[in-house]
Amino acid sequence: MVVRPARADDAEAMAAVVEAVAPEGTLGAQPPVDVAARARGYRELIGGEGAAAWVLATPAVVGFLTLYPRTPGVLGLAMALVASARGRGGGRALVDAGLAWAGTTDAHKVDLEVWPDNGRAIGLYAATGFVVEGLRDRHYRRADGTLRSSLIMARRLD
Ligand SMILES: CC(C)(COP(=O)(O)OP(=O)(O)OC[C@H]1O[C@@H](n2cnc3c(N)ncnc32)[C@H](O)[C@@H]1OP(=O)(O)O)[C@@H](O)C(=O)NCCC(=O)NCCS
């Protein structure tokens, strides 16, 4: 498994990762995932100003991380790996690549949201210097009608 910068032609494979992972409930995205629309979004992000993406490749794309300008100086992080690629350092390698690039920009912070019961993701973020900044209490209405809280985690770059 290698981490490399995403190319525009990775966009469909990145959207397919989201489609594969969404049924687990670990992501904000829920089934049915509009793969074509999501791929368009990734294609724009990859070519976009101030944004960047990396893929974990076997060489097939089995995971990705995106960083996009959320508010001036703050990069929003999103990532996912298919189940078979997890637990082998790939997530860590993606975060390391993203943070290395973020450190070369004039951004002062990287932030993200994670479900409070996603222990694996929280463990990875804590291990890479993210701290909990807050809780969005019963904030997201899910497709099944339930309300979910999310943790806001962030890593300062300054
Ligand atoms: C969360 C995710 C990106 C982590 O990637 P991964 O490749 O499984 O993680 P890694 O193998 O790189 O582990 C990195 C660190 O995570 C932590 N970690 C891994 N598995 C863990 C677990 N089961 N519980 C707690 N922490 C764990 C450890 O700190 C580990 O550090 P170490 O290498 O020193 O042991 C991946 O599991 C995933 O895509 N999950 C589904 C989608 C998702 O949750 N996305 C994030 C939404 S916010």
PDBQT file of the ligand as one rigid body, heavy atoms in Angstrom, charges set to zero:
ROOT
HETATM    1  C1  LIG A 201     -10.545   5.481  10.800  1.00  0.00    +0.000 C 
HETATM    2  C2  LIG A 201      -9.603   4.956   9.721  1.00  0.00    +0.000 C 
HETATM    3  C3  LIG A 201      -9.340   6.033   8.698  1.00  0.00    +0.000 C 
HETATM    4  C4  LIG A 201      -8.280   4.573  10.405  1.00  0.00    +0.000 C 
HETATM    5  O1  LIG A 201      -7.385   4.039   9.440  1.00  0.00    +0.000 OA
HETATM    6  P1  LIG A 201      -6.562   2.695   9.729  1.00  0.00    +0.000 P 
HETATM    7  O2  LIG A 201      -5.696   2.407   8.568  1.00  0.00    +0.000 OA
HETATM    8  O3  LIG A 201      -7.526   1.652  10.155  1.00  0.00    +0.000 OA
HETATM    9  O4  LIG A 201      -5.655   3.141  10.973  1.00  0.00    +0.000 OA
HETATM   10  P2  LIG A 201      -4.129   2.813  11.184  1.00  0.00    +0.000 P 
HETATM   11  O5  LIG A 201      -3.881   1.339  10.992  1.00  0.00    +0.000 OA
HETATM   12  O6  LIG A 201      -3.305   3.750  10.356  1.00  0.00    +0.000 OA
HETATM   13  O7  LIG A 201      -3.961   3.163  12.715  1.00  0.00    +0.000 OA
HETATM   14  C5  LIG A 201      -3.507   4.453  13.075  1.00  0.00    +0.000 C 
HETATM   15  C6  LIG A 201      -3.759   4.697  14.539  1.00  0.00    +0.000 C 
HETATM   16  O8  LIG A 201      -5.147   4.623  14.781  1.00  0.00    +0.000 OA
HETATM   17  C7  LIG A 201      -5.348   4.156  16.088  1.00  0.00    +0.000 C 
HETATM   18  N1  LIG A 201      -6.178   2.961  16.001  1.00  0.00    +0.000 N 
HETATM   19  C8  LIG A 201      -6.200   2.033  15.040  1.00  0.00    +0.000 A 
HETATM   20  N2  LIG A 201      -7.119   1.118  15.300  1.00  0.00    +0.000 NA
HETATM   21  C9  LIG A 201      -7.705   1.480  16.461  1.00  0.00    +0.000 A 
HETATM   22  C10 LIG A 201      -8.758   0.953  17.250  1.00  0.00    +0.000 A 
HETATM   23  N3  LIG A 201      -9.404  -0.162  16.896  1.00  0.00    +0.000 N 
HETATM   24  N4  LIG A 201      -9.108   1.619  18.379  1.00  0.00    +0.000 NA
HETATM   25  C11 LIG A 201      -8.475   2.752  18.742  1.00  0.00    +0.000 A 
HETATM   26  N5  LIG A 201      -7.471   3.296  18.014  1.00  0.00    +0.000 NA
HETATM   27  C12 LIG A 201      -7.102   2.667  16.905  1.00  0.00    +0.000 A 
HETATM   28  C13 LIG A 201      -4.042   3.907  16.696  1.00  0.00    +0.000 C 
HETATM   29  O9  LIG A 201      -3.674   5.094  17.383  1.00  0.00    +0.000 OA
HETATM   30  C14 LIG A 201      -3.137   3.739  15.498  1.00  0.00    +0.000 C 
HETATM   31  O10 LIG A 201      -1.857   4.125  15.834  1.00  0.00    +0.000 OA
HETATM   32  P3  LIG A 201      -0.674   3.010  15.897  1.00  0.00    +0.000 P 
HETATM   33  O11 LIG A 201      -0.285   2.799  14.455  1.00  0.00    +0.000 OA
HETATM   34  O12 LIG A 201       0.355   3.695  16.712  1.00  0.00    +0.000 OA
HETATM   35  O13 LIG A 201      -1.259   1.761  16.519  1.00  0.00    +0.000 OA
HETATM   36  C15 LIG A 201     -10.200   3.703   9.026  1.00  0.00    +0.000 C 
HETATM   37  O14 LIG A 201     -10.336   2.662   9.963  1.00  0.00    +0.000 OA
HETATM   38  C16 LIG A 201     -11.533   3.969   8.323  1.00  0.00    +0.000 C 
HETATM   39  O15 LIG A 201     -11.556   4.392   7.187  1.00  0.00    +0.000 OA
HETATM   40  N6  LIG A 201     -12.674   3.689   9.018  1.00  0.00    +0.000 N 
HETATM   41  C17 LIG A 201     -14.005   3.834   8.435  1.00  0.00    +0.000 C 
HETATM   42  C18 LIG A 201     -14.322   5.250   7.970  1.00  0.00    +0.000 C 
HETATM   43  C19 LIG A 201     -14.082   6.264   9.049  1.00  0.00    +0.000 C 
HETATM   44  O16 LIG A 201     -14.311   6.028  10.212  1.00  0.00    +0.000 OA
HETATM   45  N7  LIG A 201     -13.580   7.435   8.614  1.00  0.00    +0.000 N 
HETATM   46  C20 LIG A 201     -13.330   8.536   9.506  1.00  0.00    +0.000 C 
HETATM   47  C21 LIG A 201     -14.582   9.293   9.730  1.00  0.00    +0.000 C 
HETATM   48  S1  LIG A 201     -14.325  10.708  10.806  1.00  0.00    +0.000 SA
ENDROOT
TORSDOF 0
